[in-house]
């Protein structure tokens, strides 16, 4: 992994949870045209619709430059399925996929799969194990394992497929499991998809720092966010990419943001309420501290319009916002080097 980019122009991500499936293509293409670098997807608001990973898979083929990064929970979803679905997402997006790891308490999800609810420190252990399984499975095919040798009728070089042989430790909080492998899909285009997680999940006694590529940093107020970014960078080291989290409610076409902010849901993230011009000043400052900022619009169609017309053009003019990455991968955007395959090399390291 490369060192931090906090003295360079940063990137912007936008959460598209407010876009329904029927207008998702319009939303993600508008975000891409505006110059956003990353679109993220969560399962938080609309029961019964396609999940975050499915919506990211829908967005991948219709876009060209924006990374598509779903939140996928690690507690009640089979790690093998997560790994293969994310690898497929990397293929349909042309190497622009990532994974935001979540580990949420959910008695409803536990009941749906017939297991006891996971709480507290056990959530972190579930997340760490799922990341490890995913990374091993992505490496279980070497890059040149597919040979398509028509003359001999050989499609795969079986010597370049590897068992991952993962077993949960004896103190694992939930039902233990093992994963033999290899994966059922070739290695992703990026080798290893970038893995992101909340900074609160990462560090000593939590998910290991070298298991993730980027962390999402929250603070109670916008004024405290830059200081929290600095604290997280000092705690985790300069090798991890730091992304600040910010809720956004903007004045728009004569309607004051404060009138809409009263109905916005409290979620522990810093919330900016005000004019596009004032948001531009805040983002200009934040992008001097963080590698990137993820915006959570209160109403996607309202905020995205103001962001596209006012905020992003001014940030680009100031030089604090990077240009969209043409023909690049999500790893390229984050400044990550090529992903070594742990089974194909003897180099030390995590294989990220």
C-alpha angles and dihedrals in degrees: 000000000000124000123268121292095211093126092052136067111293137215134245128223126191129204111228098191089120091063114093120220092256094059100029094108091054092048097049093044090050090050091048093048090050090057102255111156100205136031116198129196130205134181095225111111119028118054117209100025128111112293125252096264092049092050091049089051089052091050097046100073095043094055134065111193111014118094116235113216123174128195108238121184117229102199106071101019123088109253092219091057093046091052097049094043092051091048088053089050089054090055097048091047096047095244098318099114131115139168129236104201116216131180110190134175106244121162088180093057091045091053091048092059096037101247136114119270116267118223141168121358091357089072090062092049090052090051094048092050093048092051091050092050091048094050093047092049092049087056095044091092117055114226093254097041092113108074105162093204102181094182093061098028092239117142100171134033097227091198087068095056115087139198112237095202097197122174127176114244121260092255093053108141100222135038106317119238141181131213118205102179154147102190121254092232131056121259112291118261090252092046090226121027113226110261120212129187139169111277088235089066095051133076141044111005091002133075104330115256092233091056092069135051100203139016131213113225124205132185134179095248138017089246091060097043099085091050091049090051090054092048093050092048090051092048099045102030134245095280094077120080112238121213121186119218119222133174112213132206112171138192105249133186096331097323115113116232092223090065090059097038092070091073096043114115120248111237108156095262124121110263126208115203117181147055128345089240093057091046089053090056092049094048091046088057095043093050087058089062106029128050089230145350127226114210122208107198118210091217112013098208092050101043096038090057093053093042091052096045102039119005107047096042091053093047089052091049090054092049095238094113124066122233115253112273110249116212091351136128130239087253089057091052091052092047094245120153126230112302112246118218109238092209097046099048138043093218115128122243141073097292091238 
